Amino acid sequence: MATINLGAIKFNWKGPYNNSTTYAVDDVVSSGGSSYVCILASQGNAVSNGTYWQIMSSAGTNGTNGTDLTSTLTTQGDILIRDGSGLARLGYGTNGQVLTTGGSGANPSWTTASSGKIKQVVYSNTNQSGSTTNTSYQDTGVTANITPNHANNLIIIWATLGEPDWTDGRLNCHVHKGGSALTYGRLVSEMGRGLSNTGSETHRGSIGHVVTDVAGGTSQITYDLKYKSGNGNTVRFGNGGSSNLVLMEYEV
């Protein structure tokens, strides 16, 4: 009858390799994060000696190739991405932001979520009246402030001058930004020129105008509605009607 030498019927775990321990075939030790099985009984032969040991499992990388995620991801909310050279950390964004792709060959990034084309609306009005003969712009009492969300956004301005009247047709009304007249911010200019000078001409209701302006930054902007006489004769506004400024920030 044939004789079968079973040898060890299972691996024998011996823990970390010890140079002073005698190891038998099928003993298993650990060293440097890897495990090794003894293939030839010996004592004092390191696991690197292939005559006595064979590797069973290799240790993982030590992080030098960027796969040590415990050192890559450092803060709650971090996201793992691959940049141009390897694995990288994308830190948490600002509350309410969304993750946006940059397309092929670009990294993703956090951006502010869009809440619609109209970002905010600011309104100011007055029921006061006024008159002047001054040929320099005067305040109507209508001022509105807006703080844009983005420098590239548009500010849409709806301005109305309530119940204007004039003599000899020389009423001017203009939207000003930070003290300077907007290029296209004029509501009315020298109204009624060519009318016979037989008395006061009154526009019943309000005169309105829409103009757009580029925010140009994210600091507060002040818009004013101003008026003047074009020739030194008396001009008036607000005889029973309100004057208004409506500012709308439009996302582009």
Stockholm file with secondary structure:
# STOCKHOLM 1.0

chainA/1-252         MATINLGAIKFNWKGPYNNSTTYAVDDVVSSGGSSYVCILASQGNAVSNGTYWQIMSSAGTNGTNGTDLTSTLTTQGDILIRDGSGLARLGYGTNGQVLTTGGSGANPSWTTASSGKIKQVVYSNTNQSGSTTNTSYQDTGVTANITPNHANNLIIIWATLGEPDWTDGRLNCHVHKGGSALTYGRLVSEMGRGLSNTGSETHRGSIGHVVTDVAGGTSQITYDLKYKSGNGNTVRFGNGGSSNLVLMEYEV
#=GR chainA/1-252 SS CCCCCCCCSSCEEEEECCTTSEECTTEEEEETTEEEEESSCEESCCTTCTTTEEEEECCCCCSTTSCCHHHHCCSTTCEEEECSSSEEEECCCCTTEEEECCCTTSCCEEEECCCCSEEEEEEEEECCCEEECCSSCEEEEEEEEECCSSTTCEEEEEEEEESCEEESSCEEEEEEETTEEEEEEEEESSTTTTSCCSSEEECSSEEEEEEEEECCSSSCEEEEEEEEESSSSCEEECSSCCEEEEEEEECC
#=GC SS_cons         CCCCCCCCSSCEEEEECCTTSEECTTEEEEETTEEEEESSCEESCCTTCTTTEEEEECCCCCSTTSCCHHHHCCSTTCEEEECSSSEEEECCCCTTEEEECCCTTSCCEEEECCCCSEEEEEEEEECCCEEECCSSCEEEEEEEEECCSSTTCEEEEEEEEESCEEESSCEEEEEEETTEEEEEEEEESSTTTTSCCSSEEECSSEEEEEEEEECCSSSCEEEEEEEEESSSSCEEECSSCCEEEEEEEECC
//
